[in-house]
Amino acid sequence: ACLAHDMGNPPFGHSGEQAIGAYFSEGNGAKLRDAVLKENGRWNDFERFEGNANAIRLLAHQFKGRRPGGFA
């Protein structure tokens, strides 16, 4: 359980979650909003990043092949 928790959480814990949210809602990440909405419509996942939910998403997702540009 501890390892799964660490997989989904960013560096610096809850402060890291807040920093990721701020980057996508107020920082340069906001420029990606239209592209993200067009691809999958999950903008709230970026603005309200939650490490525990991310861990479950990573562990439960079935990866098929390689995806360009990233882990998940």
C-alpha positions as CSV (number, residue, x, y, z in Angstrom):
1,A,0.0,0.0,0.0
2,C,2.8,2.4,0.8
3,L,4.5,1.9,-2.6
4,A,1.2,2.4,-4.4
5,H,0.7,5.6,-2.4
6,D,4.2,6.8,-3.5
7,M,3.6,6.0,-7.1
8,G,0.7,8.5,-7.5
9,N,1.9,11.3,-5.3
10,P,4.1,14.1,-6.5
11,P,7.3,15.3,-4.8
12,F,6.6,17.4,-1.7
13,G,3.2,15.7,-1.1
14,H,0.2,17.9,-0.7
15,S,2.3,21.0,-1.5
16,G,3.2,19.3,-4.8
17,E,-0.4,18.7,-5.6
18,Q,-1.2,22.3,-5.0
19,A,1.7,23.4,-7.2
20,I,0.5,21.2,-10.0
21,G,-3.0,22.6,-9.8
22,A,-1.7,26.2,-9.7
23,Y,0.5,25.5,-12.7
24,F,-2.4,24.3,-14.8
25,S,-5.0,26.8,-13.6
26,E,-2.8,30.0,-13.4
27,G,0.6,29.2,-14.9
28,N,2.0,28.2,-18.3
29,G,0.0,25.0,-18.1
30,A,-3.2,26.9,-18.7
31,K,-2.1,27.2,-22.3
32,L,-2.7,23.4,-22.7
33,R,-6.3,23.6,-21.7
34,D,-7.9,23.5,-25.2
35,A,-5.6,20.6,-26.3
36,V,-6.4,18.6,-23.2
37,L,-10.2,19.2,-23.5
38,K,-10.1,18.2,-27.2
39,E,-8.2,15.0,-26.5
40,N,-10.0,13.6,-23.4
41,G,-12.0,16.3,-21.6
42,R,-10.3,15.7,-18.2
43,W,-9.1,19.2,-17.4
44,N,-10.2,18.9,-13.7
45,D,-7.7,16.2,-13.3
46,F,-5.0,18.8,-13.9
47,E,-6.4,21.7,-12.0
48,R,-7.3,19.5,-9.0
49,F,-4.5,17.0,-9.1
50,E,-5.0,14.4,-6.4
51,G,-2.1,12.0,-5.7
52,N,-4.1,9.1,-4.3
53,A,-6.5,9.1,-7.2
54,N,-3.6,9.2,-9.6
55,A,-2.1,6.1,-7.9
56,I,-5.3,4.2,-8.4
57,R,-5.5,5.3,-12.0
58,L,-1.9,4.2,-12.7
59,L,-2.4,0.8,-11.0
60,A,-5.8,0.1,-12.6
61,H,-5.1,1.2,-16.1
62,Q,-4.2,-1.5,-18.7
63,F,-1.4,-0.2,-20.8
64,K,-1.3,-1.5,-24.4
65,G,2.0,-0.8,-26.1
66,R,4.0,2.3,-25.7
67,R,2.6,5.8,-25.7
68,P,4.7,8.6,-27.1
69,G,5.8,11.3,-24.7
70,G,5.1,9.9,-21.3
71,F,4.5,7.1,-18.8
72,A,0.7,7.3,-18.6
